[in-house]
Every structure is written in C-alpha cells, then in structure tokens.
Amino acid sequence: LLASTGLILGGRGFVLTEEEAADFKKRNPAAAKLIAPLRNGEDINGSGRGAFVIDTNGWTEDDLRREVPELYQHLLTTVYPERQQNRDPKLRKYWWLFRRSNEQVRNAIAGLRRFIATVETSKHRMLLFLEEGTKPEHKLVVIGTDDAFHLGVLSSRIHVTFALATGGWLGVGNDPVYSKTRCFDPFPFPLCNEAEKERIRKLAEELDAHRKR
C-alpha cells in the first residue's frame, strides 16, 4: 500500500463551483476531460462544498488553448496574473499547471474505482472512500487501495490509537496530525484469513455508508 498527501494546486483560480463546472462542460464537451470533483478536509469532516477543479496535468499550453479555449481563458484570467508574481521561474513558466505534479499520489490511485482519504490534521480520525476521478487536496492523506478490508483495519480502535501515539499535534486546538511516515507506513496490518477479511470488509462498507449519510 502507498500513502501520500494530496494535490497542491498553487492557486484558487483552478477551483470551480458546481454551476461553473456545469457551464464549462455545456459550452465545450471537451472541458469534461479536465474538470473533476475536488475534496478537502471540510468535505471529509463536514457536509461538503460541492467544489470542482480544473486539472491540466499532462497538457501543454498550446493544447489547452486550442482544444479548450474556455478553460484556458479562465485560467489566464484567474491563475496567470498571480503566478507571474511568483519567485519560482518554473511556476511562472508553467502557470496553467498545479504547483506540484504530485505523481506519487496520482500513481497511487490510478486505475482504482475508489481510494481511502483522511484529513491530515483533525480532532477526530475519520477515514472514508472517495470515488474514482475525485481530486484530493494536499491537506488530505490519500491511501491507494479500494479494498474495504484496509478501510476497516485503518478505522479500527487499534489503528486510531496507534496514530494518536505516533503522530504529532498542531493548531490552537492541539489537534492530532496523521503523518503517513509515522502513522501509516510502520503500522502492522493484521494477518487475517479470508473469512475474517470478508467480515471486516462488510463492517467497513457499512461504516463508510453511514459516515457519508
């Protein structure tokens, strides 16, 4: 299993409301290839924002301008001016891309029908599945698996206690921090037979559905 933090956008001009996303897709169907649901800590622990994001990873500036001029113009207006004030020459040159390519997290969730996410700094440790195609922001810790067995184990009291003991603390409320290198990587997953795994999967699916409700 591979855990990583989410995507670093490097500009709020990439973020769209649900209405804006629908409008861009209506004006140009090709825009659908670049627009995806965006999730952050508020979406995991709260009721959700319904936000979307323009993800141009792998696109050149010329391709973007030629194939999806509507999105190109939007980013030119909202992202370009801010990027040109940045000291990093790479960010100025590749202004239409996220601040970091985040290939590790992209590779971890590629081809999965869903993946596990949790908020890096949170009073309560809650893990749940995000659907395929969803873009996780950098304050989320993403775990590249779609197996409910892993969700069940990570949601267990044993793992939550382990994460509290090994992780850090941050903020005014001194909230627990879920560090992937300290809370996830060294955690010893239990050896289970198939019957035990299926029981854990069933409970985890019920827990995931309950949390989303």
Secondary structure, DSSP 8 states (H G I E B T S, - for coil): --EEE-B--S-GGGEE-HHHHHHHHHH-GGGGGTEEEEE-HHHHHSS----EEE--TT--HHHHHHH-HHHHHHHHHHTHHHHTT-S-HHHHHTTTS-SS--HHHHHHHTT-SEEEEEESB-SS--EEEEETT-EEBTTEEEE----HHHHHHHTSHHHHHHHHHHSEEETTTTEEE--IIIIITT-------HHHHHHHHHHHHHHHHHHH-
